[in-house]
Amino acid sequence: MYSAGHVKWALALICIALMLSGSVRAAELIEGKDVARKSLCLGCHAEKQKVVGPAFAEIARRYDNTPQSYTYLINRIKNGGVGAWGAVPMPANKNNITEDEIRKVIDWIFTMKTGER
């Protein structure tokens, strides 16, 4: 049987692990926003209001957080396109942002849907 002291230490370690995992997730989301800023996404998009392109919050509401949506959004960001949000074309970005960076930006965008931020 475990003593009360052992149980307290185990619970403390579990709490620390959960806090650290949350900190890692928060750091990843901050990195996604930084990538968006450095990749000039904020020249055409803002978090809550339409600029040239749709607001990130609108993108989060339109697409589910699924592998299919990630594939679609990665392709759209890399290759650009027109018609999904009106007549203004989205330029291709495959030369200035990696797929890993795009995933971080999409992770950050999806927090606007779930209220994780």
N, C-alpha and C positions, 0 to 999 in steps of 0.2 A: 504494500500500500504506500501511497505517496503522502508525505507530510504536508501540512498547510504551507510551509515555507517553499517546498518544491512546486506546489500548485501556483503560488504567487509569482515565483520566478518564471514559470512556464507562461503564465498569462502576460507578464511583463514583456517577455521576449516576443510573444505573438503580437502584442500591441505595437512594439517597436518595428517589427517586420511589416505590419500593415501601414504604419506611418511612413516608413521608408518607401514602400511600393507606391504609395500615393504621391510622395515627393518625386519619384522617378517619373510617374505619369504627368505630373504638373510640369516638370522640366521638359518632357517631350512636347507637350502642348505649347509651351513658351517657345521652344525651338521651331515649331511649325509656324507660329506667327512671325518669328524672326526671318525664317526662310521666305515667307510671303513678302515681307518688307524688302529684303535684300534682292529678291527676284523681280521686283517692281510690280508685283500683283496689285499693290495698293495704289498704283497709278490709275487703275481702271475700276477697282473694287474697294468697297469699304465694308466694315463689319455689319452695319445696320441699315445703310441707305444706298440706293442705286447711285453710281457715279456714271461711268461709261457702260460698264457691265453691271450685272446684278449684284446686290449685297450678298456677302457671304452667308448671312442668316437666311436669305431666300434660297440660296443653293442648298443649304442644310435642310430646309423644309421640303424642297422638291424631291430630293433623293434620299433613299433609305441607306442606312449604314450597312451595306451588303457587299460581298465580293464583286457582284455585277456592277454596282454603282461605282466602286473604286476603279474597276476596269474602264468603264465609260468615262469617268472624270479624268483619269490619268491620260487616256487617249485624247480627250478634248483639250486638256492643258498642253500636252506635248505637241499636238498637231493643229490646234486651233479649229475654227469652224464658224459657221453662221447659221442662224435660224432657231436655235434652242431658246434664245431669250430676245428675239427680235432681229432686226436687219443689220445691226452693228456687228461686224465680224470680230471674233476672238483671234488674235494673232497666235501663230505657232510659237512654242517656247522650248522646243527640244534641244536647243543649243545653249540655253542659259539656266536650266534646272534639271537635276537628275530625277530619276523615277523615285528613288528613296526620299528625296526632298519633297517631291510632289505628294507622296504618301503622308509625310509629316504635315503638310499644308492641309490635306484633306482631313486628317485626324483632327486638326485644330478647327476646321470649318464645321465638322460634325458636332463639336461641343456646343455650337450655337443652337443646335436643335435640342439637345438633351439637357442643357443647363449645367453641364459639367464645369463650366468656367467659373 
